[in-house]
């Protein structure tokens, strides 16, 4: 997750000296030679050591060989953004003087590892030049978009809000769209409210309205309101938002992905064909990686495993060359799913680890496939109890049930194998509620029915495994009788009735009479 250090008050940093050192280090580059830093600050190396130790302890810098490096590039970017352009320009002039003009400036754009990083460097370099003030608003608007594509939501939001604060009508629309998208990407709970406000006030064809529709569609999907989510996913999906065509593309890819998850494959495939043509016409070649990854997910939903894996690999490669990680975990998860279906557990686990590494460095869009593969890998490696524990803690379980038809029955079966009957019942309730709330999607009803069948079959099997005496005692408990009343009916002592109840509790993995009642066929609580 990105951290916006430049936005923090100085009091949050260890000391004033460490703040000054951090700003100077940010100018030097991602990798910082301590001697060079000391020369820039006109100090001896020994004088810098206390501040260096404070920043190491704060987790902002770390040693890498004989150099200091920033733990997270977003930290350095935020510090640079907080420097006024004239100050930044002056510091870079001093740095060139220190280097004796024998080396290029820190992090030159031609050595950046991807297109977006080079673009960000060029924009920041332009902001640092003398006389840049007249173009600062336009440059910050561009910077906000670039940072959003890099998954650096905090710094993207800060740049967009800086543009909005200028009240420049030329830039406000797109900046508002970038801001709400950055909020959603970082998990800000206010993102949906902000999106609703934009949709209510912005012209339907505006960039901010299209971005808000994308954000709100995803929020509705997350809450299980799939019909409304698809309605908003179709907002301006035909022509997009002329001033910012990339938002048209995100809206289109989002719709294709949701249709694929709901197995409306014909419509999704037709939209993908049109998207390929329109991408070429609009020359949005830098988004090809994201398109390929979305197509890979669609192919996976259609059972075309080999083609899905090929598209996912190509998409991940292209997205990394561009420098946008937003859908990279999706592409890796598709490859992991194909590996798991081929019984290559080691490869699947390795790809999941790669997903987590990507997410550790950037905010990415959530992936249903990643969740589905992760819980099944846990079952294969560690058994049903580990998988059930993951499913019980899974905040996105509703997303999994909506997007993967096999998930509900599989989770029920796994929970029962782990002797977690309550989790199995909860999954069935979730699946049935999702199906009832979204009657237009028959795949949900089918999945819920299969999950219910798994649960009922298990309950019937367990019930028939009980002795006649145990069944009789359980039925009398369901009628509300006390142990003494039950003892009179079955002609046993209360102590023996209590013994049979403890046996039933152990067999069912429960601890109360109320839980026992739910296992009695035809009882009101069953």
DAHU-V703490 format. One record per residue. SS is DSSP state (2 for helix, 1 for strand, 0 for the rest). NEAR is the number of other ideal C-beta (glycine too) atoms within 10 Angstrom. Layout:
# DAHU-V703490
ss->SS near->NEAR
ss->SS near->NEAR
This chain:
# DAHU-V703490
ss->0 near->15
ss->0 near->24
ss->0 near->17
ss->0 near->21
ss->2 near->25
ss->2 near->21
ss->2 near->16
ss->0 near->14
ss->0 near->7
ss->2 near->11
ss->2 near->8
ss->2 near->10
ss->0 near->19
ss->0 near->19
ss->0 near->14
ss->2 near->11
ss->2 near->18
ss->2 near->23
ss->2 near->21
ss->2 near->15
ss->2 near->27
ss->2 near->23
ss->2 near->18
ss->2 near->22
ss->2 near->28
ss->2 near->25
ss->2 near->23
ss->2 near->25
ss->0 near->19
ss->0 near->16
ss->1 near->15
ss->1 near->24
ss->0 near->15
ss->2 near->17
ss->2 near->12
ss->2 near->19
ss->2 near->23
ss->2 near->19
ss->2 near->17
ss->2 near->21
ss->0 near->20
ss->0 near->9
ss->0 near->16
ss->0 near->10
ss->2 near->12
ss->2 near->8
ss->2 near->12
ss->2 near->20
ss->2 near->12
ss->2 near->13
ss->2 near->23
ss->2 near->20
ss->2 near->13
ss->2 near->19
ss->2 near->23
ss->2 near->16
ss->2 near->11
ss->0 near->15
ss->0 near->11
ss->0 near->23
ss->1 near->25
ss->1 near->12
ss->1 near->11
ss->1 near->13
ss->0 near->7
ss->0 near->9
ss->1 near->17
ss->1 near->22
ss->1 near->17
ss->1 near->23
ss->0 near->16
ss->0 near->19
ss->2 near->19
ss->2 near->26
ss->2 near->21
ss->2 near->25
ss->2 near->27
ss->2 near->22
ss->2 near->23
ss->2 near->18
ss->2 near->22
ss->2 near->17
ss->0 near->18
ss->0 near->11
ss->2 near->18
ss->2 near->14
ss->2 near->13
ss->2 near->22
ss->2 near->18
ss->2 near->15
ss->2 near->19
ss->2 near->18
ss->2 near->12
ss->2 near->16
ss->2 near->20
ss->2 near->15
ss->2 near->11
ss->2 near->18
ss->0 near->17
ss->0 near->7
ss->0 near->8
ss->0 near->6
ss->0 near->12
ss->0 near->12
ss->0 near->16
ss->0 near->18
ss->0 near->19
ss->0 near->13
ss->2 near->16
ss->2 near->7
ss->2 near->10
ss->0 near->16
ss->0 near->10
ss->0 near->16
ss->2 near->16
ss->2 near->22
ss->2 near->18
ss->2 near->18
ss->2 near->21
ss->2 near->25
ss->2 near->19
ss->2 near->15
ss->2 near->21
ss->2 near->19
ss->2 near->17
ss->2 near->16
ss->2 near->21
ss->2 near->22
ss->0 near->14
ss->0 near->10
ss->0 near->9
ss->2 near->16
ss->2 near->12
ss->2 near->7
ss->2 near->13
ss->2 near->16
ss->2 near->18
ss->2 near->15
ss->2 near->18
ss->2 near->22
ss->2 near->23
ss->2 near->20
ss->2 near->27
ss->2 near->30
ss->2 near->24
ss->2 near->25
ss->2 near->27
ss->2 near->26
ss->2 near->25
ss->0 near->27
ss->0 near->27
ss->0 near->32
ss->2 near->25
ss->2 near->23
ss->2 near->29
ss->2 near->29
ss->2 near->25
ss->2 near->23
ss->2 near->28
ss->2 near->29
ss->2 near->17
ss->2 near->17
ss->2 near->26
ss->2 near->17
ss->2 near->11
ss->0 near->15
ss->0 near->9
ss->0 near->13
ss->2 near->7
ss->2 near->13
ss->2 near->19
ss->2 near->19
ss->2 near->20
ss->2 near->24
ss->2 near->26
ss->2 near->25
ss->2 near->31
ss->2 near->31
ss->2 near->25
ss->2 near->29
ss->2 near->27
ss->2 near->29
ss->2 near->22
ss->2 near->25
ss->2 near->24
ss->0 near->18
ss->0 near->11
ss->0 near->16
ss->0 near->9
ss->0 near->10
ss->2 near->22
ss->2 near->20
ss->2 near->14
ss->2 near->19
ss->2 near->27
ss->2 near->15
ss->2 near->13
ss->2 near->23
ss->2 near->21
ss->2 near->9
ss->2 near->12
ss->0 near->20
ss->0 near->10
ss->0 near->11
ss->0 near->14
ss->0 near->24
ss->2 near->26
ss->2 near->27
ss->2 near->24
ss->2 near->30
ss->2 near->31
ss->2 near->30
ss->2 near->27
ss->2 near->28
ss->2 near->27
ss->2 near->25
ss->2 near->24
ss->2 near->24
ss->2 near->20
ss->2 near->19
ss->2 near->25
ss->2 near->16
ss->0 near->14
ss->0 near->17
ss->0 near->17
ss->2 near->22
ss->2 near->12
ss->2 near->15
ss->2 near->23
ss->2 near->20
ss->2 near->13
ss->2 near->24
ss->2 near->25
ss->0 near->15
ss->0 near->19
ss->0 near->20
ss->0 near->21
ss->0 near->11
ss->0 near->11
ss->0 near->21
ss->0 near->24
ss->2 near->13
ss->2 near->14
ss->2 near->20
ss->2 near->18
ss->2 near->21
ss->2 near->27
ss->2 near->23
ss->2 near->21
ss->2 near->21
ss->2 near->24
ss->2 near->25
ss->2 near->25
ss->2 near->22
ss->2 near->24
ss->2 near->26
ss->2 near->26
ss->2 near->21
ss->2 near->22
ss->2 near->24
ss->2 near->23
ss->0 near->22
ss->0 near->15
ss->0 near->17
ss->2 near->15
ss->2 near->10
ss->2 near->13
ss->2 near->23
ss->2 near->17
ss->2 near->12
ss->2 near->18
ss->2 near->19
ss->2 near->10
ss->2 near->13
ss->2 near->22
ss->2 near->13
ss->2 near->9
ss->2 near->17
ss->2 near->18
ss->2 near->11
ss->2 near->8
ss->2 near->14
ss->0 near->8
ss->0 near->17
ss->2 near->12
ss->2 near->18
ss->2 near->22
ss->2 near->18
ss->2 near->25
ss->2 near->27
ss->2 near->24
ss->2 near->22
ss->2 near->30
ss->2 near->26
ss->2 near->27
ss->2 near->30
ss->2 near->29
ss->2 near->23
ss->2 near->24
ss->2 near->23
ss->2 near->23
ss->0 near->16
ss->0 near->10
ss->0 near->14
ss->2 near->16
ss->2 near->10
ss->2 near->15
ss->2 near->24
ss->2 near->21
ss->2 near->16
ss->2 near->24
ss->2 near->30
ss->2 near->17
ss->2 near->17
ss->2 near->27
ss->2 near->26
ss->2 near->14
ss->2 near->20
ss->2 near->27
ss->2 near->16
ss->2 near->15
ss->2 near->21
ss->0 near->22
ss->0 near->24
ss->0 near->24
ss->0 near->21
ss->0 near->28
ss->2 near->28
ss->2 near->27
ss->2 near->26
ss->2 near->33
ss->2 near->28
ss->2 near->29
ss->2 near->31
ss->2 near->27
ss->2 near->31
ss->2 near->25
ss->2 near->24
ss->2 near->22
ss->2 near->20
ss->2 near->14
ss->0 near->13
ss->0 near->9
ss->0 near->14
ss->2 near->15
ss->2 near->9
ss->2 near->15
ss->2 near->25
ss->2 near->19
ss->2 near->15
ss->2 near->26
ss->2 near->21
ss->2 near->11
ss->2 near->17
ss->2 near->24
ss->2 near->12
ss->2 near->12
ss->2 near->19
ss->2 near->18
ss->2 near->9
ss->2 near->16
ss->0 near->22
ss->0 near->22
ss->0 near->19
ss->0 near->19
ss->0 near->16
ss->0 near->26
ss->2 near->21
ss->2 near->27
ss->2 near->23
ss->2 near->22
ss->2 near->21
ss->2 near->27
ss->2 near->20
ss->2 near->22
ss->2 near->22
ss->2 near->21
ss->2 near->21
ss->2 near->21
ss->2 near->14
ss->2 near->13
ss->2 near->12
ss->0 near->13
ss->2 near->18
ss->2 near->16
ss->2 near->17
ss->2 near->24
ss->2 near->24
ss->2 near->16
ss->2 near->20
ss->2 near->27
ss->2 near->16
ss->0 near->8
ss->0 near->15
ss->0 near->9
ss->0 near->15
ss->2 near->22
ss->2 near->17
ss->2 near->21
ss->2 near->21
ss->2 near->24
ss->2 near->29
ss->2 near->25
ss->0 near->21
ss->0 near->18
ss->0 near->11
ss->2 near->24
ss->2 near->29
ss->2 near->22
ss->2 near->23
ss->2 near->31
ss->2 near->28
ss->2 near->20
ss->2 near->26
ss->2 near->27
ss->2 near->22
ss->2 near->16
ss->0 near->21
ss->0 near->15
ss->0 near->20
ss->2 near->21
ss->2 near->13
ss->2 near->20
ss->2 near->25
ss->2 near->16
ss->2 near->17
ss->2 near->31
ss->2 near->24
ss->2 near->14
ss->2 near->20
ss->2 near->27
ss->2 near->18
ss->2 near->15
ss->2 near->21
ss->2 near->22
ss->2 near->11
ss->2 near->14
ss->0 near->21
ss->0 near->10
ss->0 near->9
ss->0 near->20
ss->2 near->12
ss->2 near->17
ss->2 near->25
ss->2 near->16
ss->2 near->14
ss->2 near->24
ss->2 near->23
ss->2 near->16
ss->2 near->19
ss->2 near->26
ss->2 near->18
ss->2 near->13
ss->2 near->22
ss->2 near->21
ss->2 near->14
ss->2 near->13
ss->2 near->17
ss->2 near->20
ss->2 near->11
ss->2 near->10
ss->2 near->15
ss->2 near->15
ss->2 near->9
ss->2 near->10
ss->0 near->18
ss->0 near->11
ss->2 near->8
ss->2 near->14
ss->2 near->16
ss->2 near->16
ss->2 near->16
ss->2 near->27
ss->2 near->23
ss->2 near->17
ss->2 near->20
ss->2 near->21
ss->2 near->20
ss->0 near->12
ss->0 near->9
ss->0 near->16
ss->0 near->13
ss->2 near->19
ss->2 near->10
ss->2 near->14
ss->2 near->22
ss->2 near->19
ss->2 near->13
ss->2 near->14
ss->2 near->15
ss->0 near->7
ss->0 near->18
ss->0 near->11
ss->2 near->14
ss->2 near->9
ss->2 near->15
ss->2 near->24
ss->2 near->15
ss->2 near->12
ss->2 near->20
ss->2 near->18
ss->2 near->10
ss->2 near->15
ss->2 near->22
ss->2 near->15
ss->2 near->10
ss->2 near->14
ss->2 near->18
ss->0 near->12
ss->0 near->17
ss->0 near->10
ss->0 near->8
ss->2 near->16
ss->2 near->10
ss->2 near->16
ss->2 near->20
ss->2 near->18
ss->0 near->17
ss->0 near->20
ss->0 near->19
ss->0 near->14
ss->0 near->7
ss->0 near->15
ss->0 near->8
ss->0 near->11
ss->0 near->13
